[in-house]
């Protein structure tokens, strides 16, 4: 029987320009039939004063509550990917509703991106709203799994902008889908499998905009946390004009 083991790590930093860290993250780990499963999430809030921070922490907080309240009921009859995906979809809808309701009760609009991954037996489910990203990472080049829900990314896909033009476009940060702003949003879904030794990297735009993929190298350290700490140190040598947040999980597979 295969045994799947997971090593996790995270970083979050306010950066060198902003005074408030509006990013939030979540890492939760459980076990069923002696097999670990994980929920990872990164949320990047937007809004004046502390409103963005409130929105992103609302997203991760409600997912944490889903983990504690809803997931045990789902697992009571055994693991089912479809049930987990459907339940997480409802949780995201609750995030959107709760943030919008809070915006009606308090002055100032706020919203958040949300990128999450549920991992079990070497498989993963990704759900994303906004422009935080998920990558396949570790030994080899980064491979972006999610699509940015931005105006520029849409124009590149349509062939109306080149990637080079989009990188410097004045509307490059304009989101076309987010949580907490409107009743409607678009959620991307992706299922996949991790090869032994590979990892998932979830991060805010403040992280990937400062990232040089060559920093990961062909011989990364054995520790996920050590790798992320090294990446953060290098990013802080640059402009670091936005909040920087990333979570990572690396899987190894063995036989028993």
Backbone torsions as a table, in degrees:
resi	resn	phi	psi	omega
1	UNK	NA	139.0	-179.7
2	UNK	-76.8	143.3	175.5
3	UNK	-119.9	122.7	-178.3
4	UNK	-104.3	124.0	179.6
5	UNK	-115.7	147.1	-175.3
6	UNK	-131.2	133.4	175.1
7	UNK	-112.3	130.5	-175.9
8	UNK	-124.6	161.1	174.8
9	UNK	-162.0	167.0	179.3
10	UNK	-155.3	157.3	170.0
11	UNK	-139.1	148.8	170.1
12	UNK	-152.9	136.3	-174.5
13	UNK	-150.7	144.5	-178.2
14	UNK	-70.3	-18.7	-175.2
15	UNK	87.2	-170.9	-173.4
16	UNK	-104.5	-1.2	-175.3
17	UNK	-119.3	-46.2	-173.9
18	UNK	-81.1	154.9	-177.7
19	UNK	-97.8	-15.1	-178.3
20	UNK	-128.8	137.2	174.9
21	UNK	-90.0	109.2	-178.5
22	UNK	-94.7	7.3	175.0
23	UNK	-87.4	151.3	171.9
24	UNK	-136.8	156.7	179.5
25	UNK	-143.1	163.9	179.4
26	UNK	-147.8	135.0	171.0
27	UNK	-135.1	119.2	176.1
28	UNK	-129.3	142.8	-177.7
29	UNK	-132.9	135.7	176.0
30	UNK	-138.9	-174.3	-177.9
31	UNK	-147.8	141.0	173.8
32	UNK	-140.1	128.9	-177.3
33	UNK	52.7	41.4	177.8
34	UNK	63.8	22.9	175.1
35	UNK	-121.3	128.1	-178.9
36	UNK	-75.2	149.7	169.8
37	UNK	-137.7	154.3	-173.6
38	UNK	-137.8	152.4	169.6
39	UNK	-124.1	123.7	178.7
40	UNK	-121.0	144.8	178.6
41	UNK	-153.7	146.2	171.8
42	UNK	-131.1	131.4	178.3
43	UNK	-129.2	133.7	-178.8
44	UNK	-116.5	107.2	-175.3
45	UNK	-80.8	156.7	177.0
46	UNK	-140.8	144.5	-178.4
47	UNK	144.0	160.2	-178.1
48	UNK	-71.0	154.9	177.9
49	UNK	52.3	-125.5	-177.1
50	UNK	-95.5	6.8	-173.6
51	UNK	-64.1	-39.2	178.6
52	UNK	-65.4	-39.5	177.3
53	UNK	-62.1	-40.8	178.6
54	UNK	-64.4	-42.3	-178.2
55	UNK	-64.8	-46.2	-178.5
56	UNK	-67.6	-39.3	178.6
57	UNK	-69.8	-28.6	174.1
58	UNK	-63.5	-42.9	-179.4
59	UNK	-61.7	-50.9	-178.8
60	UNK	-70.6	-32.4	178.7
61	UNK	-66.0	-41.3	178.7
62	UNK	-69.8	-33.8	175.0
63	UNK	-67.1	-37.3	176.6
64	UNK	-63.4	-39.5	176.9
65	UNK	-66.9	-39.1	176.0
66	UNK	-58.4	-42.3	179.9
67	UNK	-59.5	-42.9	-175.5
68	UNK	-80.2	-35.7	-172.2
69	UNK	-98.9	-43.0	-172.4
70	UNK	-93.4	-42.3	-174.1
71	UNK	-60.6	-42.3	179.0
72	UNK	-56.9	-35.9	178.0
73	UNK	-67.4	-38.7	179.2
74	UNK	-64.9	-36.4	-174.8
75	UNK	-84.5	-8.2	-177.0
76	UNK	-63.3	-27.7	178.4
77	UNK	-104.4	15.2	-176.8
78	UNK	103.3	166.3	-175.3
79	UNK	-85.2	135.0	178.8
80	UNK	-142.0	115.5	-176.6
81	UNK	-59.9	-40.4	-177.9
82	UNK	-63.6	-41.3	178.7
83	UNK	-65.1	-40.8	178.8
84	UNK	-63.4	-45.2	-179.9
85	UNK	-63.1	-44.6	179.8
86	UNK	-62.8	-40.7	-178.8
87	UNK	-68.9	-39.7	177.3
88	UNK	-66.5	-34.1	176.5
89	UNK	-61.3	-42.0	176.4
90	UNK	-64.9	-38.3	179.2
91	UNK	-63.6	-38.9	178.3
92	UNK	-65.9	-39.6	176.4
93	UNK	-61.1	-38.4	177.3
94	UNK	-65.5	-38.5	175.8
95	UNK	-58.2	-48.4	-178.7
96	UNK	-60.8	-46.1	-178.9
97	UNK	-64.5	-43.9	-175.7
98	UNK	-65.6	-42.3	-179.8
99	UNK	-67.4	-40.8	178.4
100	UNK	-63.2	-42.0	179.0
101	UNK	-63.9	-39.8	177.9
102	UNK	-64.0	-36.7	178.7
103	UNK	-66.3	-28.1	177.2
104	UNK	-76.2	-26.4	-177.6
105	UNK	-90.9	-19.4	-178.5
106	UNK	-129.0	144.5	-178.6
107	UNK	-66.0	141.9	176.8
108	UNK	97.7	125.7	179.7
109	UNK	-80.7	146.0	178.5
110	UNK	-141.4	155.6	176.8
111	UNK	-153.6	177.6	179.3
112	UNK	-154.6	150.7	165.8
113	UNK	-83.4	167.1	175.1
114	UNK	-155.7	121.4	173.3
115	UNK	-126.1	124.3	-177.2
116	UNK	-135.3	157.1	177.5
117	UNK	-137.9	132.5	170.4
118	UNK	-108.4	128.3	-173.7
119	UNK	-124.8	131.5	179.7
120	UNK	-156.5	131.5	178.7
121	UNK	49.4	42.4	176.3
122	UNK	79.8	-3.5	177.3
123	UNK	-103.3	156.5	178.4
124	UNK	-136.8	150.4	171.4
125	UNK	-119.6	124.4	177.2
126	UNK	-108.8	135.2	172.0
127	UNK	-127.1	134.7	-175.2
128	UNK	-144.6	138.2	168.7
129	UNK	-133.1	124.9	177.7
130	UNK	104.6	-148.6	-174.7
131	UNK	-125.0	12.2	163.8
132	UNK	-67.4	155.8	-169.5
133	UNK	-125.7	161.3	168.3
134	UNK	-124.9	135.5	178.8
135	UNK	-125.1	152.0	159.9
136	UNK	-85.0	131.9	-173.1
137	UNK	-149.4	156.2	162.3
138	UNK	150.1	-104.9	-174.3
139	UNK	-90.3	93.6	-177.0
140	UNK	134.6	-178.8	-177.0
141	UNK	-68.3	148.4	173.6
142	UNK	-63.6	141.9	175.5
143	UNK	-126.5	113.0	-179.6
144	UNK	-71.9	127.2	-178.4
145	UNK	-96.4	-36.5	-176.3
146	UNK	-94.5	162.0	176.4
147	UNK	-109.1	133.2	178.6
148	UNK	-66.7	130.0	176.8
149	UNK	-92.3	67.8	179.7
150	UNK	-123.9	160.6	178.3
151	UNK	-60.7	-42.9	-178.4
152	UNK	-66.7	-41.3	178.7
153	UNK	-61.8	-39.4	177.4
154	UNK	-63.6	-40.8	179.9
155	UNK	-67.9	-34.8	176.2
156	UNK	-66.0	-44.8	178.6
157	UNK	-61.0	-34.1	-179.6
158	UNK	-82.2	-5.4	179.3
159	UNK	82.0	11.8	-178.8
160	UNK	-91.5	-14.4	174.1
161	UNK	-135.2	148.7	170.6
162	UNK	-87.2	158.7	176.3
163	UNK	-56.3	-34.9	-179.9
164	UNK	-67.8	-41.7	177.3
165	UNK	-64.7	-40.5	-178.8
166	UNK	-65.1	-34.5	-176.5
167	UNK	-62.8	-25.9	-177.5
168	UNK	-117.4	11.8	-176.3
169	UNK	-73.9	141.4	179.7
170	UNK	-62.9	-18.1	179.6
171	UNK	-104.8	20.5	-174.7
172	UNK	-65.3	-20.6	-179.3
173	UNK	-99.1	4.0	-176.4
174	UNK	-77.2	116.1	-179.8
175	UNK	-83.4	142.8	175.0
176	UNK	-106.0	-4.3	174.6
177	UNK	-152.4	133.3	179.6
178	UNK	-156.9	168.7	179.7
179	UNK	-101.3	137.2	173.5
180	UNK	97.8	-4.0	-176.6
181	UNK	-102.5	-45.9	-178.3
182	UNK	-130.0	162.6	176.4
183	UNK	-63.9	-32.3	-176.9
184	UNK	-98.1	147.6	174.0
185	UNK	-156.6	163.0	177.1
186	UNK	-109.6	129.3	178.7
187	UNK	-116.9	122.6	175.9
188	UNK	-82.9	144.0	178.1
189	UNK	-130.7	140.2	-178.9
190	UNK	-150.5	131.5	174.4
191	UNK	-110.9	145.2	178.4
192	UNK	-163.7	-179.0	-179.3
193	UNK	-130.3	140.2	177.2
194	UNK	-90.9	135.5	169.8
195	UNK	-78.1	152.6	-179.9
196	UNK	-58.4	129.0	-179.4
197	UNK	93.2	-9.9	-179.7
198	UNK	-90.9	170.3	-176.3
199	UNK	-142.9	163.8	171.8
200	UNK	-108.6	133.3	176.4
201	UNK	-118.4	119.7	175.7
202	UNK	-110.3	135.0	-174.2
203	UNK	-156.0	157.2	174.6
204	UNK	-81.7	166.6	-178.4
205	UNK	-66.7	-27.6	176.4
206	UNK	-61.9	-28.9	177.1
207	UNK	-77.4	-53.7	-172.2
208	UNK	-74.3	-22.3	176.9
209	UNK	-70.7	-23.5	177.9
210	UNK	-95.9	-7.7	-170.1
211	UNK	-82.4	131.5	167.8
212	UNK	-100.4	112.6	-176.1
213	UNK	-56.0	-25.4	-179.5
214	UNK	-67.6	-18.0	179.1
215	UNK	-64.1	-26.5	-179.3
216	UNK	-69.5	-32.5	174.4
217	UNK	66.1	178.9	179.8
218	UNK	-93.6	-10.8	179.9
219	UNK	-131.5	70.6	-179.2
220	UNK	-68.2	159.0	177.7
221	UNK	-63.1	161.0	-176.8
222	UNK	-70.9	-21.8	-177.0
223	UNK	-98.1	129.5	175.2
224	UNK	-60.6	-43.9	-179.3
225	UNK	-63.2	-39.6	178.8
226	UNK	-63.3	-40.3	178.3
227	UNK	-62.2	-47.6	-179.3
228	UNK	-64.0	-38.2	177.8
229	UNK	-62.9	-39.3	178.1
230	UNK	-65.7	-42.0	179.6
231	UNK	-64.3	-41.7	178.9
232	UNK	-61.8	-43.4	-179.7
233	UNK	-60.4	-39.9	179.6
234	UNK	-70.1	-38.7	179.8
235	UNK	-66.1	-34.8	179.7
236	UNK	-72.5	-11.1	172.3
237	UNK	-77.5	-16.4	178.5
238	UNK	-94.5	-153.4	-175.6
239	UNK	-73.1	-35.6	179.0
240	UNK	43.9	52.0	-174.2
241	UNK	-81.1	-7.1	179.9
242	UNK	-128.1	169.8	173.5
243	UNK	-64.3	147.9	-175.4
244	UNK	-123.0	118.0	-179.6
245	UNK	-143.0	137.6	176.6
246	UNK	-153.2	144.8	169.9
247	UNK	-127.5	150.5	-176.2
248	UNK	-143.9	144.8	173.3
249	UNK	-131.4	135.8	175.4
250	UNK	-121.2	133.0	-176.4
251	UNK	-107.2	140.5	168.4
252	UNK	-126.1	146.3	-177.2
253	UNK	-120.0	133.6	179.0
254	UNK	-136.6	167.5	178.7
255	UNK	-111.2	144.7	-179.3
256	UNK	-138.3	NA	NA
